Amino acid sequence: MRWGPWAGVLLCLSWAPMALVLPRFPDLGSAHVVVIYWAAELGVMQAVALSVGVGYLFLLVFLGALTDRLSAAEHLRPWSWTAVASAVVFTTALNVAIGLVLSAGLVARTDPAGAYALHVGGFVLAAPAAFAGVAFFLAVAVVAFGSPVLPRWSAWLAVAGAVANAGPVGGVTTLVGPWNAGNGVLAGIAAPLGLFVAWILAVSVWWLREPAVPSRPEPVGQPAATRR
């Protein structure tokens, strides 16, 4: 199962460039500032979007391995499926949001008003998607607290992730102020996404450090149908 945690590490590396651009996104309260931003940063964002797109391949591989691992806690299996389904919803919303804001950059020179609308749409999308992030972190916390398939410390990191995902929720009502997806008290979308990546990286490194379990040798000369 080493391919699972290695995919998690590669995912975090390919998504790391987002940490360079998210803090530099302009305030949503000014259409003029948004258009100026995209006139200067389109090339950088295109490179970041390509890196994030490659990372989705590693994400799906990691989630496949995580599903298998979490399912070992049979008494918590509903929570395991909740975690995986929530991760898919959360990251799908991220993918759509990236497409919207990148579209803003492509039309910024010809349609400033449209660029602003697309840019805002990408951030507003993060508000309802934050609830999927809360569900993911709560589910993995329950599994980590209730079984040995994940380390106990990962549950506390997940609790912090659930709290951070409450930050963007106010984006369904306002574009400015502390509680919105663009510049929330908890760093808008940067904190929820950052803790999602941090959780995956920490668990992947822990997973790689686990002692390898040797495969049980097949009995020699015994028919496959009679092996136990």
mmCIF file of the C-alpha atoms, coordinates in Angstrom:
data_MODEL
# 
_entry.id   MODEL 
# 
loop_
_atom_site.group_PDB 
_atom_site.id 
_atom_site.type_symbol 
_atom_site.label_atom_id 
_atom_site.label_alt_id 
_atom_site.label_comp_id 
_atom_site.label_asym_id 
_atom_site.label_entity_id 
_atom_site.label_seq_id 
_atom_site.pdbx_PDB_ins_code 
_atom_site.Cartn_x 
_atom_site.Cartn_y 
_atom_site.Cartn_z 
_atom_site.occupancy 
_atom_site.B_iso_or_equiv 
_atom_site.pdbx_formal_charge 
_atom_site.auth_seq_id 
_atom_site.auth_comp_id 
_atom_site.auth_asym_id 
_atom_site.auth_atom_id 
_atom_site.pdbx_PDB_model_num 
ATOM 1   C CA . MET A 1 1   ? 0.000   0.000   0.000   1.00 0.00 ? 1   MET A CA 1 
ATOM 2   C CA . ARG A 1 2   ? 3.013   2.332   -0.281  1.00 0.00 ? 2   ARG A CA 1 
ATOM 3   C CA . TRP A 1 3   ? 1.590   3.817   -3.473  1.00 0.00 ? 3   TRP A CA 1 
ATOM 4   C CA . GLY A 1 4   ? -1.199  5.440   -1.473  1.00 0.00 ? 4   GLY A CA 1 
ATOM 5   C CA . PRO A 1 5   ? 0.931   7.621   0.838   1.00 0.00 ? 5   PRO A CA 1 
ATOM 6   C CA . TRP A 1 6   ? 3.399   8.365   -1.957  1.00 0.00 ? 6   TRP A CA 1 
ATOM 7   C CA . ALA A 1 7   ? 0.473   9.688   -3.991  1.00 0.00 ? 7   ALA A CA 1 
ATOM 8   C CA . GLY A 1 8   ? -0.442  11.862  -0.994  1.00 0.00 ? 8   GLY A CA 1 
ATOM 9   C CA . VAL A 1 9   ? 3.063   13.334  -0.868  1.00 0.00 ? 9   VAL A CA 1 
ATOM 10  C CA . LEU A 1 10  ? 3.071   13.994  -4.619  1.00 0.00 ? 10  LEU A CA 1 
ATOM 11  C CA . LEU A 1 11  ? -0.364  15.600  -4.342  1.00 0.00 ? 11  LEU A CA 1 
ATOM 12  C CA . CYS A 1 12  ? 0.914   18.032  -1.725  1.00 0.00 ? 12  CYS A CA 1 
ATOM 13  C CA . LEU A 1 13  ? 3.954   18.899  -3.839  1.00 0.00 ? 13  LEU A CA 1 
ATOM 14  C CA . SER A 1 14  ? 1.837   19.577  -6.921  1.00 0.00 ? 14  SER A CA 1 
ATOM 15  C CA . TRP A 1 15  ? -0.636  21.696  -4.933  1.00 0.00 ? 15  TRP A CA 1 
ATOM 16  C CA . ALA A 1 16  ? 2.068   23.629  -3.073  1.00 0.00 ? 16  ALA A CA 1 
ATOM 17  C CA . PRO A 1 17  ? 2.152   26.462  -5.683  1.00 0.00 ? 17  PRO A CA 1 
ATOM 18  C CA . MET A 1 18  ? -1.355  27.451  -4.556  1.00 0.00 ? 18  MET A CA 1 
ATOM 19  C CA . ALA A 1 19  ? 0.217   28.630  -1.305  1.00 0.00 ? 19  ALA A CA 1 
ATOM 20  C CA . LEU A 1 20  ? 2.070   31.288  -3.310  1.00 0.00 ? 20  LEU A CA 1 
ATOM 21  C CA . VAL A 1 21  ? -0.973  32.736  -5.080  1.00 0.00 ? 21  VAL A CA 1 
ATOM 22  C CA . LEU A 1 22  ? -3.907  32.443  -2.655  1.00 0.00 ? 22  LEU A CA 1 
ATOM 23  C CA . PRO A 1 23  ? -2.628  35.078  -0.195  1.00 0.00 ? 23  PRO A CA 1 
ATOM 24  C CA . ARG A 1 24  ? -2.136  37.493  -3.115  1.00 0.00 ? 24  ARG A CA 1 
ATOM 25  C CA . PHE A 1 25  ? -5.695  37.326  -4.429  1.00 0.00 ? 25  PHE A CA 1 
ATOM 26  C CA . PRO A 1 26  ? -7.310  40.795  -4.415  1.00 0.00 ? 26  PRO A CA 1 
ATOM 27  C CA . ASP A 1 27  ? -10.081 41.927  -2.109  1.00 0.00 ? 27  ASP A CA 1 
ATOM 28  C CA . LEU A 1 28  ? -13.498 41.123  -3.553  1.00 0.00 ? 28  LEU A CA 1 
ATOM 29  C CA . GLY A 1 29  ? -14.828 44.579  -2.759  1.00 0.00 ? 29  GLY A CA 1 
ATOM 30  C CA . SER A 1 30  ? -13.059 46.268  -5.699  1.00 0.00 ? 30  SER A CA 1 
ATOM 31  C CA . ALA A 1 31  ? -13.697 45.296  -9.323  1.00 0.00 ? 31  ALA A CA 1 
ATOM 32  C CA . HIS A 1 32  ? -10.904 47.610  -10.481 1.00 0.00 ? 32  HIS A CA 1 
ATOM 33  C CA . VAL A 1 33  ? -8.311  45.890  -8.300  1.00 0.00 ? 33  VAL A CA 1 
ATOM 34  C CA . VAL A 1 34  ? -9.450  42.459  -9.509  1.00 0.00 ? 34  VAL A CA 1 
ATOM 35  C CA . VAL A 1 35  ? -8.992  43.432  -13.176 1.00 0.00 ? 35  VAL A CA 1 
ATOM 36  C CA . ILE A 1 36  ? -5.541  44.900  -12.493 1.00 0.00 ? 36  ILE A CA 1 
ATOM 37  C CA . TYR A 1 37  ? -4.544  41.722  -10.672 1.00 0.00 ? 37  TYR A CA 1 
ATOM 38  C CA . TRP A 1 38  ? -5.476  39.488  -13.574 1.00 0.00 ? 38  TRP A CA 1 
ATOM 39  C CA . ALA A 1 39  ? -3.698  41.693  -16.099 1.00 0.00 ? 39  ALA A CA 1 
ATOM 40  C CA . ALA A 1 40  ? -0.472  41.062  -14.185 1.00 0.00 ? 40  ALA A CA 1 
ATOM 41  C CA . GLU A 1 41  ? -0.878  37.513  -12.848 1.00 0.00 ? 41  GLU A CA 1 
ATOM 42  C CA . LEU A 1 42  ? -2.584  35.484  -15.572 1.00 0.00 ? 42  LEU A CA 1 
ATOM 43  C CA . GLY A 1 43  ? 0.570   33.611  -16.614 1.00 0.00 ? 43  GLY A CA 1 
ATOM 44  C CA . VAL A 1 44  ? 1.390   32.625  -13.049 1.00 0.00 ? 44  VAL A CA 1 
ATOM 45  C CA . MET A 1 45  ? -2.139  31.401  -12.411 1.00 0.00 ? 45  MET A CA 1 
ATOM 46  C CA . GLN A 1 46  ? -2.134  29.331  -15.592 1.00 0.00 ? 46  GLN A CA 1 
ATOM 47  C CA . ALA A 1 47  ? 1.020   27.540  -14.415 1.00 0.00 ? 47  ALA A CA 1 
ATOM 48  C CA . VAL A 1 48  ? -0.514  26.980  -10.972 1.00 0.00 ? 48  VAL A CA 1 
ATOM 49  C CA . ALA A 1 49  ? -3.730  25.622  -12.506 1.00 0.00 ? 49  ALA A CA 1 
ATOM 50  C CA . LEU A 1 50  ? -1.708  23.133  -14.569 1.00 0.00 ? 50  LEU A CA 1 
ATOM 51  C CA . SER A 1 51  ? 0.144   21.953  -11.458 1.00 0.00 ? 51  SER A CA 1 
ATOM 52  C CA . VAL A 1 52  ? -3.115  21.592  -9.533  1.00 0.00 ? 52  VAL A CA 1 
ATOM 53  C CA . GLY A 1 53  ? -4.658  19.649  -12.420 1.00 0.00 ? 53  GLY A CA 1 
ATOM 54  C CA . VAL A 1 54  ? -1.804  17.135  -12.346 1.00 0.00 ? 54  VAL A CA 1 
ATOM 55  C CA . GLY A 1 55  ? -2.280  16.870  -8.596  1.00 0.00 ? 55  GLY A CA 1 
ATOM 56  C CA . TYR A 1 56  ? -5.840  15.625  -9.047  1.00 0.00 ? 56  TYR A CA 1 
ATOM 57  C CA . LEU A 1 57  ? -4.430  12.359  -10.427 1.00 0.00 ? 57  LEU A CA 1 
ATOM 58  C CA . PHE A 1 58  ? -2.469  11.847  -7.201  1.00 0.00 ? 58  PHE A CA 1 
ATOM 59  C CA . LEU A 1 59  ? -5.509  12.907  -5.155  1.00 0.00 ? 59  LEU A CA 1 
ATOM 60  C CA . LEU A 1 60  ? -7.675  10.158  -6.618  1.00 0.00 ? 60  LEU A CA 1 
ATOM 61  C CA . VAL A 1 61  ? -4.970  7.546   -6.024  1.00 0.00 ? 61  VAL A CA 1 
ATOM 62  C CA . PHE A 1 62  ? -4.556  8.708   -2.424  1.00 0.00 ? 62  PHE A CA 1 
ATOM 63  C CA . LEU A 1 63  ? -8.303  8.660   -1.788  1.00 0.00 ? 63  LEU A CA 1 
ATOM 64  C CA . GLY A 1 64  ? -8.507  5.125   -3.168  1.00 0.00 ? 64  GLY A CA 1 
ATOM 65  C CA . ALA A 1 65  ? -5.851  3.957   -0.713  1.00 0.00 ? 65  ALA A CA 1 
ATOM 66  C CA . LEU A 1 66  ? -7.401  5.968   2.125   1.00 0.00 ? 66  LEU A CA 1 
ATOM 67  C CA . THR A 1 67  ? -10.784 4.350   1.475   1.00 0.00 ? 67  THR A CA 1 
ATOM 68  C CA . ASP A 1 68  ? -9.222  0.917   1.785   1.00 0.00 ? 68  ASP A CA 1 
ATOM 69  C CA . ARG A 1 69  ? -7.449  1.865   5.008   1.00 0.00 ? 69  ARG A CA 1 
ATOM 70  C CA . LEU A 1 70  ? -10.444 3.483   6.673   1.00 0.00 ? 70  LEU A CA 1 
ATOM 71  C CA . SER A 1 71  ? -12.690 0.548   5.783   1.00 0.00 ? 71  SER A CA 1 
ATOM 72  C CA . ALA A 1 72  ? -10.626 -1.615  8.161   1.00 0.00 ? 72  ALA A CA 1 
ATOM 73  C CA . ALA A 1 73  ? -12.481 0.100   11.022  1.00 0.00 ? 73  ALA A CA 1 
ATOM 74  C CA . GLU A 1 74  ? -15.678 -1.838  10.369  1.00 0.00 ? 74  GLU A CA 1 
ATOM 75  C CA . HIS A 1 75  ? -17.647 -0.357  13.274  1.00 0.00 ? 75  HIS A CA 1 
ATOM 76  C CA . LEU A 1 76  ? -16.973 3.125   11.848  1.00 0.00 ? 76  LEU A CA 1 
ATOM 77  C CA . ARG A 1 77  ? -17.441 2.339   8.172   1.00 0.00 ? 77  ARG A CA 1 
ATOM 78  C CA . PRO A 1 78  ? -20.259 4.883   7.626   1.00 0.00 ? 78  PRO A CA 1 
ATOM 79  C CA . TRP A 1 79  ? -17.881 7.597   8.850   1.00 0.00 ? 79  TRP A CA 1 
ATOM 80  C CA . SER A 1 80  ? -15.182 6.281   6.522   1.00 0.00 ? 80  SER A CA 1 
ATOM 81  C CA . TRP A 1 81  ? -17.446 6.625   3.503   1.00 0.00 ? 81  TRP A CA 1 
ATOM 82  C CA . THR A 1 82  ? -18.530 10.070  4.700   1.00 0.00 ? 82  THR A CA 1 
ATOM 83  C CA . ALA A 1 83  ? -14.894 11.166  4.779   1.00 0.00 ? 83  ALA A CA 1 
ATOM 84  C CA . VAL A 1 84  ? -14.138 9.992   1.254   1.00 0.00 ? 84  VAL A CA 1 
ATOM 85  C CA . ALA A 1 85  ? -17.373 11.345  -0.246  1.00 0.00 ? 85  ALA A CA 1 
ATOM 86  C CA . SER A 1 86  ? -16.825 14.709  1.449   1.00 0.00 ? 86  SER A CA 1 
ATOM 87  C CA . ALA A 1 87  ? -13.267 14.917  0.107   1.00 0.00 ? 87  ALA A CA 1 
ATOM 88  C CA . VAL A 1 88  ? -14.561 14.319  -3.424  1.00 0.00 ? 88  VAL A CA 1 
ATOM 89  C CA . VAL A 1 89  ? -17.221 17.036  -3.081  1.00 0.00 ? 89  VAL A CA 1 
ATOM 90  C CA . PHE A 1 90  ? -14.785 19.493  -1.488  1.00 0.00 ? 90  PHE A CA 1 
ATOM 91  C CA . THR A 1 91  ? -12.081 19.074  -4.135  1.00 0.00 ? 91  THR A CA 1 
ATOM 92  C CA . THR A 1 92  ? -14.588 19.042  -7.002  1.00 0.00 ? 92  THR A CA 1 
ATOM 93  C CA . ALA A 1 93  ? -15.819 22.448  -5.861  1.00 0.00 ? 93  ALA A CA 1 
ATOM 94  C CA . LEU A 1 94  ? -12.185 23.576  -5.756  1.00 0.00 ? 94  LEU A CA 1 
ATOM 95  C CA . ASN A 1 95  ? -11.708 22.425  -9.343  1.00 0.00 ? 95  ASN A CA 1 
ATOM 96  C CA . VAL A 1 96  ? -14.753 24.391  -10.514 1.00 0.00 ? 96  VAL A CA 1 
ATOM 97  C CA . ALA A 1 97  ? -13.615 27.458  -8.554  1.00 0.00 ? 97  ALA A CA 1 
ATOM 98  C CA . ILE A 1 98  ? -10.194 27.325  -10.234 1.00 0.00 ? 98  ILE A CA 1 
ATOM 99  C CA . GLY A 1 99  ? -11.892 27.190  -13.618 1.00 0.00 ? 99  GLY A CA 1 
ATOM 100 C CA . LEU A 1 100 ? -14.009 30.227  -12.790 1.00 0.00 ? 100 LEU A CA 1 
ATOM 101 C CA . VAL A 1 101 ? -11.163 32.420  -11.561 1.00 0.00 ? 101 VAL A CA 1 
ATOM 102 C CA . LEU A 1 102 ? -8.925  31.364  -14.441 1.00 0.00 ? 102 LEU A CA 1 
ATOM 103 C CA . SER A 1 103 ? -11.708 32.326  -16.838 1.00 0.00 ? 103 SER A CA 1 
ATOM 104 C CA . ALA A 1 104 ? -11.700 35.725  -15.140 1.00 0.00 ? 104 ALA A CA 1 
ATOM 105 C CA . GLY A 1 105 ? -8.085  36.137  -16.130 1.00 0.00 ? 105 GLY A CA 1 
ATOM 106 C CA . LEU A 1 106 ? -8.723  35.137  -19.733 1.00 0.00 ? 106 LEU A CA 1 
ATOM 107 C CA . VAL A 1 107 ? -11.470 37.739  -20.251 1.00 0.00 ? 107 VAL A CA 1 
ATOM 108 C CA . ALA A 1 108 ? -10.083 40.517  -18.026 1.00 0.00 ? 108 ALA A CA 1 
ATOM 109 C CA . ARG A 1 109 ? -8.773  42.641  -20.929 1.00 0.00 ? 109 ARG A CA 1 
ATOM 110 C CA . THR A 1 110 ? -11.890 42.407  -23.078 1.00 0.00 ? 110 THR A CA 1 
ATOM 111 C CA . ASP A 1 111 ? -14.659 42.201  -20.465 1.00 0.00 ? 111 ASP A CA 1 
ATOM 112 C CA . PRO A 1 112 ? -13.672 43.680  -17.071 1.00 0.00 ? 112 PRO A CA 1 
ATOM 113 C CA . ALA A 1 113 ? -17.176 43.364  -15.635 1.00 0.00 ? 113 ALA A CA 1 
ATOM 114 C CA . GLY A 1 114 ? -17.390 39.729  -16.672 1.00 0.00 ? 114 GLY A CA 1 
ATOM 115 C CA . ALA A 1 115 ? -13.939 39.066  -15.222 1.00 0.00 ? 115 ALA A CA 1 
ATOM 116 C CA . TYR A 1 116 ? -15.009 40.460  -11.873 1.00 0.00 ? 116 TYR A CA 1 
ATOM 117 C CA . ALA A 1 117 ? -18.170 38.345  -11.864 1.00 0.00 ? 117 ALA A CA 1 
ATOM 118 C CA . LEU A 1 118 ? -16.215 35.165  -12.632 1.00 0.00 ? 118 LEU A CA 1 
ATOM 119 C CA . HIS A 1 119 ? -13.596 35.938  -9.993  1.00 0.00 ? 119 HIS A CA 1 
ATOM 120 C CA . VAL A 1 120 ? -16.251 36.548  -7.346  1.00 0.00 ? 120 VAL A CA 1 
ATOM 121 C CA . GLY A 1 121 ? -18.109 33.415  -8.417  1.00 0.00 ? 121 GLY A CA 1 
ATOM 122 C CA . GLY A 1 122 ? -15.045 31.287  -7.759  1.00 0.00 ? 122 GLY A CA 1 
ATOM 123 C CA . PHE A 1 123 ? -14.797 32.572  -4.195  1.00 0.00 ? 123 PHE A CA 1 
ATOM 124 C CA . VAL A 1 124 ? -18.519 32.463  -3.445  1.00 0.00 ? 124 VAL A CA 1 
ATOM 125 C CA . LEU A 1 125 ? -18.467 28.807  -4.522  1.00 0.00 ? 125 LEU A CA 1 
ATOM 126 C CA . ALA A 1 126 ? -16.113 28.179  -1.602  1.00 0.00 ? 126 ALA A CA 1 
ATOM 127 C CA . ALA A 1 127 ? -18.831 29.141  0.895   1.00 0.00 ? 127 ALA A CA 1 
ATOM 128 C CA . PRO A 1 128 ? -21.223 26.183  0.497   1.00 0.00 ? 128 PRO A CA 1 
ATOM 129 C CA . ALA A 1 129 ? -18.290 23.872  -0.308  1.00 0.00 ? 129 ALA A CA 1 
ATOM 130 C CA . ALA A 1 130 ? -16.880 24.685  3.130   1.00 0.00 ? 130 ALA A CA 1 
ATOM 131 C CA . PHE A 1 131 ? -19.545 22.475  4.664   1.00 0.00 ? 131 PHE A CA 1 
ATOM 132 C CA . ALA A 1 132 ? -18.135 19.518  2.707   1.00 0.00 ? 132 ALA A CA 1 
ATOM 133 C CA . GLY A 1 133 ? -14.756 20.359  4.198   1.00 0.00 ? 133 GLY A CA 1 
ATOM 134 C CA . VAL A 1 134 ? -16.263 20.343  7.688   1.00 0.00 ? 134 VAL A CA 1 
ATOM 135 C CA . ALA A 1 135 ? -17.815 16.929  7.000   1.00 0.00 ? 135 ALA A CA 1 
ATOM 136 C CA . PHE A 1 136 ? -14.482 15.494  5.821   1.00 0.00 ? 136 PHE A CA 1 
ATOM 137 C CA . PHE A 1 137 ? -12.544 16.655  8.850   1.00 0.00 ? 137 PHE A CA 1 
ATOM 138 C CA . LEU A 1 138 ? -15.223 15.592  11.336  1.00 0.00 ? 138 LEU A CA 1 
ATOM 139 C CA . ALA A 1 139 ? -15.446 12.143  9.737   1.00 0.00 ? 139 ALA A CA 1 
ATOM 140 C CA . VAL A 1 140 ? -11.694 11.461  9.799   1.00 0.00 ? 140 VAL A CA 1 
ATOM 141 C CA . ALA A 1 141 ? -11.553 12.787  13.367  1.00 0.00 ? 141 ALA A CA 1 
ATOM 142 C CA . VAL A 1 142 ? -14.227 10.286  14.454  1.00 0.00 ? 142 VAL A CA 1 
ATOM 143 C CA . VAL A 1 143 ? -12.329 7.442   12.750  1.00 0.00 ? 143 VAL A CA 1 
ATOM 144 C CA . ALA A 1 144 ? -8.982  8.503   14.238  1.00 0.00 ? 144 ALA A CA 1 
ATOM 145 C CA . PHE A 1 145 ? -10.429 8.852   17.752  1.00 0.00 ? 145 PHE A CA 1 
ATOM 146 C CA . GLY A 1 146 ? -12.316 5.546   17.515  1.00 0.00 ? 146 GLY A CA 1 
ATOM 147 C CA . SER A 1 147 ? -9.828  3.196   15.830  1.00 0.00 ? 147 SER A CA 1 
ATOM 148 C CA . PRO A 1 148 ? -6.087  2.654   15.280  1.00 0.00 ? 148 PRO A CA 1 
ATOM 149 C CA . VAL A 1 149 ? -6.257  2.942   11.480  1.00 0.00 ? 149 VAL A CA 1 
ATOM 150 C CA . LEU A 1 150 ? -5.177  6.605   11.809  1.00 0.00 ? 150 LEU A CA 1 
ATOM 151 C CA . PRO A 1 151 ? -2.948  8.188   14.462  1.00 0.00 ? 151 PRO A CA 1 
ATOM 152 C CA . ARG A 1 152 ? -4.662  9.988   17.316  1.00 0.00 ? 152 ARG A CA 1 
ATOM 153 C CA . TRP A 1 153 ? -2.838  13.269  16.601  1.00 0.00 ? 153 TRP A CA 1 
ATOM 154 C CA . SER A 1 154 ? -4.392  13.331  13.115  1.00 0.00 ? 154 SER A CA 1 
ATOM 155 C CA . ALA A 1 155 ? -7.797  13.623  14.787  1.00 0.00 ? 155 ALA A CA 1 
ATOM 156 C CA . TRP A 1 156 ? -6.777  16.851  16.536  1.00 0.00 ? 156 TRP A CA 1 
ATOM 157 C CA . LEU A 1 157 ? -5.405  18.232  13.259  1.00 0.00 ? 157 LEU A CA 1 
ATOM 158 C CA . ALA A 1 158 ? -8.746  17.331  11.686  1.00 0.00 ? 158 ALA A CA 1 
ATOM 159 C CA . VAL A 1 159 ? -10.614 19.206  14.423  1.00 0.00 ? 159 VAL A CA 1 
ATOM 160 C CA . ALA A 1 160 ? -8.579  22.305  13.546  1.00 0.00 ? 160 ALA A CA 1 
ATOM 161 C CA . GLY A 1 161 ? -9.487  21.748  9.886   1.00 0.00 ? 161 GLY A CA 1 
ATOM 162 C CA . ALA A 1 162 ? -13.186 21.571  10.708  1.00 0.00 ? 162 ALA A CA 1 
ATOM 163 C CA . VAL A 1 163 ? -12.977 24.892  12.561  1.00 0.00 ? 163 VAL A CA 1 
ATOM 164 C CA . ALA A 1 164 ? -11.060 26.527  9.699   1.00 0.00 ? 164 ALA A CA 1 
ATOM 165 C CA . ASN A 1 165 ? -13.696 25.448  7.204   1.00 0.00 ? 165 ASN A CA 1 
ATOM 166 C CA . ALA A 1 166 ? -16.256 27.543  9.084   1.00 0.00 ? 166 ALA A CA 1 
ATOM 167 C CA . GLY A 1 167 ? -14.426 30.679  7.935   1.00 0.00 ? 167 GLY A CA 1 
ATOM 168 C CA . PRO A 1 168 ? -15.686 31.003  4.336   1.00 0.00 ? 168 PRO A CA 1 
ATOM 169 C CA . VAL A 1 169 ? -19.336 30.195  5.155   1.00 0.00 ? 169 VAL A CA 1 
ATOM 170 C CA . GLY A 1 170 ? -20.249 33.875  5.409   1.00 0.00 ? 170 GLY A CA 1 
ATOM 171 C CA . GLY A 1 171 ? -19.452 34.237  1.714   1.00 0.00 ? 171 GLY A CA 1 
ATOM 172 C CA . VAL A 1 172 ? -23.062 33.336  0.923   1.00 0.00 ? 172 VAL A CA 1 
ATOM 173 C CA . THR A 1 173 ? -24.130 36.732  2.279   1.00 0.00 ? 173 THR A CA 1 
ATOM 174 C CA . THR A 1 174 ? -21.303 39.226  1.662   1.00 0.00 ? 174 THR A CA 1 
ATOM 175 C CA . LEU A 1 175 ? -18.223 39.885  -0.468  1.00 0.00 ? 175 LEU A CA 1 
ATOM 176 C CA . VAL A 1 176 ? -16.451 42.098  2.049   1.00 0.00 ? 176 VAL A CA 1 
ATOM 177 C CA . GLY A 1 177 ? -15.754 42.076  5.755   1.00 0.00 ? 177 GLY A CA 1 
ATOM 178 C CA . PRO A 1 178 ? -14.257 39.395  7.978   1.00 0.00 ? 178 PRO A CA 1 
ATOM 179 C CA . TRP A 1 179 ? -16.605 36.461  7.377   1.00 0.00 ? 179 TRP A CA 1 
ATOM 180 C CA . ASN A 1 180 ? -16.482 35.781  3.655   1.00 0.00 ? 180 ASN A CA 1 
ATOM 181 C CA . ALA A 1 181 ? -14.671 33.432  1.309   1.00 0.00 ? 181 ALA A CA 1 
ATOM 182 C CA . GLY A 1 182 ? -12.273 36.084  0.020   1.00 0.00 ? 182 GLY A CA 1 
ATOM 183 C CA . ASN A 1 183 ? -10.863 37.533  3.227   1.00 0.00 ? 183 ASN A CA 1 
ATOM 184 C CA . GLY A 1 184 ? -12.317 35.669  6.147   1.00 0.00 ? 184 GLY A CA 1 
ATOM 185 C CA . VAL A 1 185 ? -11.092 35.790  9.723   1.00 0.00 ? 185 VAL A CA 1 
ATOM 186 C CA . LEU A 1 186 ? -9.669  32.304  9.198   1.00 0.00 ? 186 LEU A CA 1 
ATOM 187 C CA . ALA A 1 187 ? -7.821  33.301  6.004   1.00 0.00 ? 187 ALA A CA 1 
ATOM 188 C CA . GLY A 1 188 ? -10.698 32.768  3.582   1.00 0.00 ? 188 GLY A CA 1 
ATOM 189 C CA . ILE A 1 189 ? -10.143 29.639  1.504   1.00 0.00 ? 189 ILE A CA 1 
ATOM 190 C CA . ALA A 1 190 ? -6.424  29.499  2.292   1.00 0.00 ? 190 ALA A CA 1 
ATOM 191 C CA . ALA A 1 191 ? -6.860  28.051  5.799   1.00 0.00 ? 191 ALA A CA 1 
ATOM 192 C CA . PRO A 1 192 ? -9.388  25.298  4.864   1.00 0.00 ? 192 PRO A CA 1 
ATOM 193 C CA . LEU A 1 193 ? -7.406  24.240  1.802   1.00 0.00 ? 193 LEU A CA 1 
ATOM 194 C CA . GLY A 1 194 ? -4.090  24.571  3.615   1.00 0.00 ? 194 GLY A CA 1 
ATOM 195 C CA . LEU A 1 195 ? -5.206  22.315  6.455   1.00 0.00 ? 195 LEU A CA 1 
ATOM 196 C CA . PHE A 1 196 ? -6.611  19.793  3.973   1.00 0.00 ? 196 PHE A CA 1 
ATOM 197 C CA . VAL A 1 197 ? -3.192  19.557  2.288   1.00 0.00 ? 197 VAL A CA 1 
ATOM 198 C CA . ALA A 1 198 ? -1.361  19.590  5.639   1.00 0.00 ? 198 ALA A CA 1 
ATOM 199 C CA . TRP A 1 199 ? -3.511  16.726  6.940   1.00 0.00 ? 199 TRP A CA 1 
ATOM 200 C CA . ILE A 1 200 ? -2.844  14.635  3.829   1.00 0.00 ? 200 ILE A CA 1 
ATOM 201 C CA . LEU A 1 201 ? 0.898   15.319  3.983   1.00 0.00 ? 201 LEU A CA 1 
ATOM 202 C CA . ALA A 1 202 ? 1.180   14.518  7.696   1.00 0.00 ? 202 ALA A CA 1 
ATOM 203 C CA . VAL A 1 203 ? -0.827  11.297  7.398   1.00 0.00 ? 203 VAL A CA 1 
ATOM 204 C CA . SER A 1 204 ? 1.084   10.252  4.265   1.00 0.00 ? 204 SER A CA 1 
ATOM 205 C CA . VAL A 1 205 ? 4.469   10.693  5.986   1.00 0.00 ? 205 VAL A CA 1 
ATOM 206 C CA . TRP A 1 206 ? 3.227   8.753   9.034   1.00 0.00 ? 206 TRP A CA 1 
ATOM 207 C CA . TRP A 1 207 ? 1.880   6.061   6.725   1.00 0.00 ? 207 TRP A CA 1 
ATOM 208 C CA . LEU A 1 208 ? 5.213   5.726   4.917   1.00 0.00 ? 208 LEU A CA 1 
ATOM 209 C CA . ARG A 1 209 ? 7.003   5.307   8.241   1.00 0.00 ? 209 ARG A CA 1 
ATOM 210 C CA . GLU A 1 210 ? 4.854   2.351   9.235   1.00 0.00 ? 210 GLU A CA 1 
ATOM 211 C CA . PRO A 1 211 ? 6.720   -0.973  9.283   1.00 0.00 ? 211 PRO A CA 1 
ATOM 212 C CA . ALA A 1 212 ? 6.087   -2.934  6.113   1.00 0.00 ? 212 ALA A CA 1 
ATOM 213 C CA . VAL A 1 213 ? 3.869   -5.981  6.639   1.00 0.00 ? 213 VAL A CA 1 
ATOM 214 C CA . PRO A 1 214 ? 5.385   -8.990  4.836   1.00 0.00 ? 214 PRO A CA 1 
ATOM 215 C CA . SER A 1 215 ? 3.107   -11.002 2.603   1.00 0.00 ? 215 SER A CA 1 
ATOM 216 C CA . ARG A 1 216 ? 2.205   -14.463 3.863   1.00 0.00 ? 216 ARG A CA 1 
ATOM 217 C CA . PRO A 1 217 ? 3.926   -17.082 1.659   1.00 0.00 ? 217 PRO A CA 1 
ATOM 218 C CA . GLU A 1 218 ? 1.653   -19.329 -0.350  1.00 0.00 ? 218 GLU A CA 1 
ATOM 219 C CA . PRO A 1 219 ? 1.671   -22.983 0.782   1.00 0.00 ? 219 PRO A CA 1 
ATOM 220 C CA . VAL A 1 220 ? 3.730   -25.082 -1.621  1.00 0.00 ? 220 VAL A CA 1 
ATOM 221 C CA . GLY A 1 221 ? 1.896   -27.798 -3.448  1.00 0.00 ? 221 GLY A CA 1 
ATOM 222 C CA . GLN A 1 222 ? -1.519  -27.025 -1.977  1.00 0.00 ? 222 GLN A CA 1 
ATOM 223 C CA . PRO A 1 223 ? -4.399  -26.339 -4.382  1.00 0.00 ? 223 PRO A CA 1 
ATOM 224 C CA . ALA A 1 224 ? -5.569  -22.738 -4.353  1.00 0.00 ? 224 ALA A CA 1 
ATOM 225 C CA . ALA A 1 225 ? -9.139  -23.768 -3.572  1.00 0.00 ? 225 ALA A CA 1 
ATOM 226 C CA . THR A 1 226 ? -8.087  -25.429 -0.280  1.00 0.00 ? 226 THR A CA 1 
ATOM 227 C CA . ARG A 1 227 ? -5.820  -22.641 1.024   1.00 0.00 ? 227 ARG A CA 1 
ATOM 228 C CA . ARG A 1 228 ? -6.910  -20.796 4.148   1.00 0.00 ? 228 ARG A CA 1 
# 
